[in-house]
Amino acid sequence: MCGIFGYLNYLVPKSRKYIAETLMDGLQRLEYRGYDSAGIAFDGGNEIPLNDSPKMPCVVVRQKGKVMDLRNAVSKLEDTNWDLEFETHAGIAHTRWATHGEPSAWNSHPQRSDENNEFVVVHNGIINNYKDLKAYLITKGFTFESETDTEVVVKLIKYLYDKHKAQGHNLTFQDLVELVISQVEGAFSFLFKSVHFPGELAASRRGSPLLVGVKCESQLATNHIPIVFSKGNESEHQKEFRGSVVQSPLLRPESNAEAEFHPLGSNKNIEYFFASDASAVIEHTNQVIFLEDDDVAVVRNGCLTIHRIKRGDISEPSHREIQELFLEIQQIMKGNYKYFMQKEIFEQPESVVNTMRGRVNADNLSITLGGIKDYVSEIKRCRRLIFIACGTSYHSAVATRQLLEELTELPVMVELASDFLDRNTPVFRDDVCIFISQSGETADTILALRYCKQRGALIVGITNTVGSSISRESHCGIHINAGPEIGVASTKAYTSQFLALVMFGLVLSEDSLSKKQRREEIIRALRDLPGQIKQVLELDDKILELSKQLYTEKSLLIMGRGFNYATCLEGALKVKELTYMHSEGILAGELKHGPLAMVDPTMPIVMVLMDDPVKLKCMNAYQQVAARGGNPVIICNENDDEFNQLSNKTIKIPKTVDCLQGILSVIPMQLLSFHIAVLRGYDVDCPRNLAKSVTVV
């Protein structure tokens, strides 16, 4: 949801055209997150001012639609010298996914403080107390031109700047941002630019991801940045909004020297890239710093400092490490495919290998998960396993619940994060809570994680993103190593999450003699899985033909049971996400309890019928559908003559061990939903109203 990108070049001469293109290219890398408008802010004017000259104005361009529409609007700016070179410059840009106010240019970011654009900000997240702050600012003479909660923040920083300037206080950019975040409630990441602080950027986050990429030719002074704390008691800096008064204490750093991050030697040239996602900076640098909640990061005179208003508990890190991204630019490009989603579906033979690499030993039939090895004995002693996730990640837990119960002999709960929080679910110290998220930044899942952590439960994170909030806040975890997933509709991350959870269950049962035969059967099947996925992908042309029969329909029912019930749920979600067609995943055992009323000769149906322990029950479900005139598409095993003879519309996939069959059976549903969406003329990679990473609740 939404995307932030900022670029600051210090003593690195760049033309205005290069700066604008860099900002918009950064936005293009963030398009997959979902958005409906975009904007950019950079320095205007056609002459570099001298020290005693007026400050350069700030140009803001905002546009409803895609980044390409923004490019067109920027290219049409009049009286703009695109060849003007800046030795130092700071610019910000944003893709917006509408929450407060409809998609429009006025509601787009950057939001501005006034007509002169003295302060501008880009923002991800939601401000909970924006109505109170807005009402207060209106009493101070401010008028609002948008419907957004973000505009309140940028007008608040303008109000604080003017107020303290009138009192003779010369506040730094850091001071102002600290004052602002002390007044704001909610989840956010901010990136500020101001004409009063040329060549500076200030950023902060709380509950929404933000990172800083660093690029320089010379060696850096340090590989970590110490945190600088502002002095004063905690209560002094907290929000003091009472009725119509906003108290804004003057903040100053502690007396110790500020720890600055900068290049060594006389060559001080450096470039900084602020972004909400690593994919936006990887083409520039692989050296990044992940900001934590309530960090205030400021670049001034080419030096980066990170501040915090108050100290946390003693276990809180006193510095931020520079981390290296192991990500290649080719991984976030489409290659020879027309769509990212198509590419990611066909990458699954490789992505499952990457998930298993170094973990599955086919020779001695063992599994090693280094991320949880120190906690395995504690997990085995737990009261119950609670899996908490949203959307596709939730389905991966549903898909493996039966196997985990079988292998661990522990109670296994699978919870939707939002509902888990709404119920204030009881959690105990001897529970193990497993949080699954592709991005590691899913807002509901993070809130549930913190809820469980406060109650003393052991936290296990399963994510696809190193350095994400969930991976950092978990006690231990499993990185699924699926590689970057750009398409909004998850495909390869689902199969890798599925596989990671299977391996999790195998590790927990490694010392059980009674489970030895079952474990070995599964591990042998894992070895054959990549080749079997390739076989399923070879059915693409046949699935395209079936799609041509279905793409004009208005509804699609998907039925199955046992290990393949999750395939029905996930398949129906893919159909809804991509085709905007009504679709339901139905447990075949529940047919007679309501869903059978929808079955008639005109109702499109897909049935997942595998040669597994519930085969006879699935056959009964098919007979019930057929008796009402239903003619379903059947996904079945290629060597199962009984099911193959039931219909002329079959998708035959290889047979594997029952608990892994869901990995193979979901791929035809991924392809089916993809082709239906393309035939309908929809944007497969960015479905309407949806975002890749849901960072607001």
Buried (B, 14 or more C-beta within 10 A) or exposed (E): BBBBBBBBBBBBEBBBBBBBBBBBBBBBBBBBBBBBBBBBBBBBBEEBEEEEEEBBEBBBBBBBBBBEEBBEBBEEEEEBEBEBBBEBBBBBBBBBBBBBBEBBBBBBBBBBBBEEBBBBBBBBBBBEBBEBBBEBBEEEEBEEEBEBBBBBBBBBBBBBBBBBEEEEEEBBBBBBBBBBBBBBBBBBBBBBBBBBBBBBBBBBBBBBBBBBBBBBEBEBBBEBBBBBBBBBEEEBBBBBBEEEEBBBBEBBBEEEEBBBBBBEEEEBBBBBBBBBBBBBBBBBBBBBBBBBBBBBBBBBEBBBBBBBBBEBEEEEEEBBEBBEBEBEEEBBEEEEBEBBBBBBBBBBBBBBBBBBEEBBEEEEBBBEBEBBEEBBEBBBEBEBBBBBBBBBBBBBBBBBBBBBBBBBEBEBBBBBBBEBBEEEBEBEEEBBBBBBBBBBBBBBBBBBBBBBBEBEBBBBBBBBBBBBBBBBBBBBBBBBBBBBBBBBBBBBBBBBBBBBBBBBBBBBBBEBEEBEEBBEEBBEBBEBBBEBBBBBBEBBEBBBEBBEEBBEBEBBBBBBBBBBBBBBBBBBBBBBBBBBBEBBBBBBBBBEEEBBEBBEEEBBBBBBBBBBEBBEEBBBBBEBBBEBEBBBBBBBBBEBEEBBEBBEBBBBBBBBBBBBBBBBBBBBBBBBBBBBBBBBEBEBBBBEEBBBBBBBB
